[in-house]
Amino acid sequence: MAVDMVKGGVPRNGNGTDPTESRLDLALKHLRSLSTGDLGALEAVTIGLPAIPSLRDLLFQREPSGLFQPRCQVVFALAALGAHDVLKDFLNIDNDISDPVERAGEDAVINAVARAVAKCCCEPVFRRLLHLASTRKLTGPIEAIGATRRPEVLPCLIAALEDDLARPVAEIALRNFGRDASTALTGGACAVSPRDGDESDSSRRRRRSALRLLSEIGNPMGTDDAMRSGWRSDPDTQIGLLGCCLALDLGDEAERRSAVQQLVRMLGEVRRNFRSDIVEALIRHAPYSWPLIEEISSAATPGHEDEFASTETQRYLQQLKRRLR
């Protein structure tokens, strides 16, 4: 295509249009398409700095339909162009969006922006991300603040364990803290909410997750036999199981013996989907569990009223013995 020069040295196509404007229009058209959005983002990046104002306009446009993919592609392009100030400005917007569909789409864009600015996270941006993570439990801000490894984010990460969407991201961040997260995890595993009345489902989810992480981290600081006894006696099966695992990891001989007895007892009481977890826990702690399993299995008399003598319990004990031999 022939390109002419007009006054001022601005290149023009044969029809008098600016080729950069034509390329930008095409890039924006691609960006608005679900099928070609990635091509539009790449084209915008090749155009360079002149594309930033149009990309900013598209990013700041609310989308009532909830579609978020085009604007997430815009976030990619702006980050590639180094337009972090634009992304930071977007994070500071407080849109009062009542429609749940539009809100979900907006949250997805916020998540993308949070991840894009994570590596250039100055103090004001960190505080904004911490606010979004604390008040909205959005995965992008949670991931971004978790990557900072700053101690003040730990309460926010513990609270995020209550949310099904935020939990996997919060768990990754807490694992990266390692034993530095032990005290916060111990608090999260102990705190029952509400304090009066039946515990909420979200509280139980948080406590289960915190206990699993404590078990994974190993040698958690701040736990004692009274705490572990409380977890072992918890009415929630998963919390009871995790409390037994911690007792086997950290307890003295008497506590370990009691934990093995409880796990064996649970084999005959819990639903089938939990039994494999109990079996794996006993196998994982075989040095402590094997002698007692032999003792329990030998002493139990089928048909008698013994907590270890039920047919179901004996069947799992025999399976355990075969795997432990």
C-alpha positions in Angstrom: 0.0 0.0 0.0 1.4 3.4 -0.9 2.2 5.7 2.0 2.4 9.5 1.4 3.8 12.2 3.6 1.7 15.3 4.4 2.4 18.5 6.2 4.1 17.8 9.5 5.7 14.6 8.4 2.7 12.4 9.4 2.5 9.3 7.2 -0.8 8.9 5.4 -2.2 6.1 3.3 -3.3 6.7 -0.2 -6.8 7.5 1.0 -5.5 10.1 3.4 -5.9 8.1 6.7 -3.3 7.6 9.4 -2.1 3.9 9.1 -1.6 3.8 12.9 -5.2 4.8 13.4 -6.3 2.1 11.0 -4.2 -0.5 12.8 -5.5 0.6 16.2 -9.1 0.5 15.0 -8.6 -3.0 13.8 -6.8 -4.0 17.1 -9.8 -2.6 19.1 -12.2 -4.5 16.9 -10.3 -7.7 17.5 -10.1 -7.0 21.3 -13.9 -6.7 21.5 -14.3 -10.2 20.0 -14.2 -13.3 22.1 -12.5 -15.2 19.3 -9.8 -12.8 18.3 -9.1 -10.9 21.5 -5.6 -12.3 21.8 -4.7 -11.1 18.3 -6.1 -7.7 19.1 -3.9 -7.5 22.3 -0.8 -8.4 20.3 -1.6 -5.9 17.6 -2.1 -3.2 20.2 1.3 -4.0 21.8 3.0 -3.7 18.4 1.4 -0.3 17.9 3.1 0.9 21.1 2.4 3.9 23.2 -0.2 5.5 20.9 -2.5 2.6 21.7 -2.6 3.4 25.5 -5.4 6.0 25.5 -7.8 3.8 23.5 -6.9 0.8 25.7 -7.5 2.8 28.8 -11.0 3.9 27.5 -11.8 0.2 26.8 -10.6 -0.9 30.2 -12.7 1.7 32.1 -15.9 0.8 30.2 -18.3 -1.1 32.3 -19.8 -4.2 30.8 -23.4 -5.0 31.9 -23.4 -8.4 30.2 -20.6 -9.6 32.5 -18.3 -10.5 29.7 -14.8 -9.9 31.0 -12.4 -11.6 28.4 -12.0 -8.5 26.2 -11.0 -6.2 29.1 -8.7 -8.9 30.5 -6.9 -8.9 27.1 -6.7 -5.1 27.4 -5.0 -5.6 30.8 -2.4 -7.9 29.2 -1.7 -5.3 26.5 -1.4 -2.4 29.0 0.9 -4.4 31.2 3.1 -5.3 28.2 3.3 -1.6 27.2 4.3 -0.7 30.8 1.2 1.3 31.4 1.1 0.4 35.1 -0.3 3.8 36.1 -3.4 3.1 34.1 -3.8 -0.2 35.8 -3.3 1.4 39.2 -5.9 4.0 38.4 -8.4 1.3 37.6 -7.8 -0.5 40.9 -8.7 2.7 42.8 -12.2 2.8 41.2 -15.0 2.1 43.6 -17.9 1.1 41.3 -21.1 0.4 43.2 -22.4 -2.5 41.0 -25.5 -4.1 42.3 -26.2 -6.5 39.4 -24.5 -9.8 40.2 -23.7 -10.7 36.6 -22.0 -7.4 35.9 -20.3 -7.6 39.4 -18.8 -11.0 38.5 -17.4 -9.7 35.3 -15.9 -6.6 37.0 -14.3 -8.8 39.6 -12.7 -10.9 36.9 -11.1 -7.8 35.4 -10.0 -6.6 38.9 -8.3 -10.0 39.4 -6.4 -9.6 36.1 -5.3 -6.1 37.0 -4.2 -7.2 40.5 -2.0 -9.9 39.0 -0.6 -7.5 36.4 0.6 -5.0 39.0 1.8 -7.5 41.5 5.5 -7.2 40.5 5.5 -3.4 40.7 3.5 -3.2 43.9 4.3 0.1 45.6 2.9 0.9 49.1 -0.3 2.6 48.0 -1.1 -0.2 45.5 -0.3 -2.8 48.2 -2.7 -1.1 50.6 -5.4 -1.1 47.9 -4.9 -4.7 47.1 -5.0 -5.6 50.8 -8.3 -3.8 51.1 -9.8 -5.6 48.1 -8.5 -8.9 49.4 -9.9 -8.3 52.9 -13.3 -6.9 51.9 -14.1 -8.8 48.7 -11.9 -11.9 49.0 -11.0 -11.6 45.3 -8.4 -14.1 44.1 -6.2 -11.7 42.1 -5.6 -9.3 45.1 -5.1 -12.3 47.4 -2.5 -13.8 45.1 -0.8 -10.5 44.8 -0.6 -9.7 48.5 0.4 -13.3 49.2 3.4 -13.0 46.9 4.8 -10.1 49.1 5.3 -12.5 52.1 4.5 -9.5 54.4 3.3 -10.6 57.9 0.4 -8.2 57.9 -1.4 -10.1 55.1 -1.7 -13.3 57.1 -5.0 -12.5 58.8 -6.5 -11.7 55.4 -5.2 -15.1 54.0 -6.7 -16.9 57.0 -10.0 -15.3 56.5 -9.9 -16.2 52.8 -9.9 -19.9 53.7 -13.6 -19.5 54.4 -14.4 -18.8 50.8 -14.6 -21.7 48.3 -13.2 -19.6 45.4 -10.5 -17.8 47.4 -9.3 -20.8 49.4 -7.0 -22.5 46.8 -5.1 -19.2 46.2 -4.9 -18.4 49.9 -3.6 -21.9 50.6 -0.8 -21.5 48.1 0.2 -18.2 49.6 0.2 -19.7 53.2 2.3 -22.7 52.0 4.8 -20.3 50.7 5.1 -18.6 54.1 6.0 -22.0 55.6 6.4 -22.1 59.3 6.2 -18.3 59.5 2.4 -18.9 59.1 2.1 -21.4 61.9 0.8 -19.0 64.5 -1.8 -17.5 62.2 -2.9 -21.0 61.1 -3.2 -22.2 64.7 -5.4 -19.2 65.4 -7.5 -19.9 62.3 -7.9 -23.6 63.3 -9.0 -22.7 66.8 -11.4 -19.8 66.2 -15.0 -21.0 66.1 -17.6 -18.6 64.6 -20.0 -17.7 65.8 -18.9 -18.1 69.4 -22.5 -18.8 70.6 -24.7 -21.3 68.8 -24.0 -23.7 65.9 -20.7 -23.2 64.1 -21.1 -21.8 60.6 -20.1 -23.8 57.5 -17.6 -21.1 56.5 -15.9 -21.4 59.9 -15.6 -25.1 59.6 -14.1 -24.8 56.1 -11.5 -22.3 57.5 -10.6 -24.6 60.4 -10.3 -27.7 58.2 -8.0 -25.9 55.8 -5.9 -24.4 58.5 -5.4 -27.8 60.1 -4.5 -29.4 56.8 -1.9 -26.7 56.2 -0.5 -27.1 59.8 -0.1 -30.8 59.1 1.7 -30.1 55.8 4.0 -27.5 57.2 5.2 -29.8 59.9 6.2 -29.1 63.5 3.8 -26.2 63.8 4.6 -23.7 66.6 2.1 -22.8 69.2 0.1 -26.1 69.3 -0.1 -28.1 72.5 -1.8 -31.3 73.7 -4.9 -29.3 74.9 -5.4 -27.8 71.5 -4.9 -31.1 69.8 -7.3 -32.8 72.2 -9.9 -30.2 71.3 -9.5 -30.8 67.6 -9.6 -34.6 68.1 -12.9 -34.4 70.0 -14.4 -31.9 67.5 -17.8 -33.1 66.2 -16.6 -32.4 62.6 -15.1 -35.7 61.2 -12.4 -34.0 59.1 -11.3 -31.8 62.0 -11.2 -34.8 64.3 -9.1 -36.7 61.8 -6.7 -33.8 61.3 -6.4 -33.4 65.0 -5.4 -37.1 65.3 -2.7 -36.6 62.6 -1.2 -33.7 64.5 -1.3 -35.8 67.7 0.6 -38.5 65.9 3.2 -36.0 64.6 3.7 -34.0 67.8 2.3 -35.9 70.8 3.9 -38.0 73.4 3.5 -41.8 73.6 0.2 -41.6 75.4 -1.3 -39.0 73.0 -0.2 -41.0 70.0 -1.7 -44.2 71.4 -5.0 -42.4 72.0 -5.0 -40.9 68.5 -4.5 -44.4 66.9 -7.3 -45.8 69.0 -9.6 -42.9 67.9 -8.7 -43.4 64.2 -9.4 -47.1 64.4 -12.7 -46.4 66.2 -13.6 -43.9 63.5 -13.2 -46.6 60.8 -16.5 -48.2 62.0 -18.3 -44.9 62.5 -17.7 -42.5 59.6 -19.0 -42.4 56.1 -17.1 -44.5 53.5 -15.6 -41.4 51.8 -13.6 -40.6 55.0 -12.4 -44.1 55.6 -9.7 -44.0 52.9 -8.3 -40.8 54.6 -8.2 -42.6 57.9 -6.4 -45.6 56.4 -3.9 -43.4 54.7 -3.2 -41.5 58.0 -2.6 -44.7 59.8 -0.3 -46.0 57.1 1.6 -42.7 57.0 2.3 -43.0 60.8 3.0 -46.7 60.6 5.8 -46.7 63.2 3.3 -45.7 65.9 0.1 -47.2 64.5 1.3 -50.7 63.5 2.0 -52.2 67.0 -1.3 -50.9 68.3 -3.3 -52.1 65.3 -1.9 -55.6 65.9 -2.8 -55.3 69.6 -6.3 -54.1 68.9 -6.9 -56.6 66.1 -5.8 -59.5 68.3 -7.7 -58.4 71.4 -11.0 -57.7 69.6 -13.5 -60.6 69.7 -16.1 -60.5 66.9 -19.7 -60.7 68.1 -18.9 -59.1 71.5 -19.8 -55.5 72.4 -16.4 -54.0 71.8 -15.7 -50.7 70.2 -13.1 -52.3 67.9 -15.0 -55.6 67.3 -17.5 -54.5 64.7 -17.4 -56.3 61.3 -16.7 -53.1 59.5 -13.9 -52.1 61.8 -12.3 -55.6 61.6 -12.5 -55.6 57.8 -10.6 -52.4 57.6 -8.1 -53.5 60.2 -7.3 -56.6 58.1 -6.8 -54.4 55.0 -4.5 -52.2 57.0 -2.5 -55.1 58.3 -2.0 -56.4 54.7 -0.8 -53.0 53.5 1.5 -52.5 56.5 3.2 -55.9 56.3 
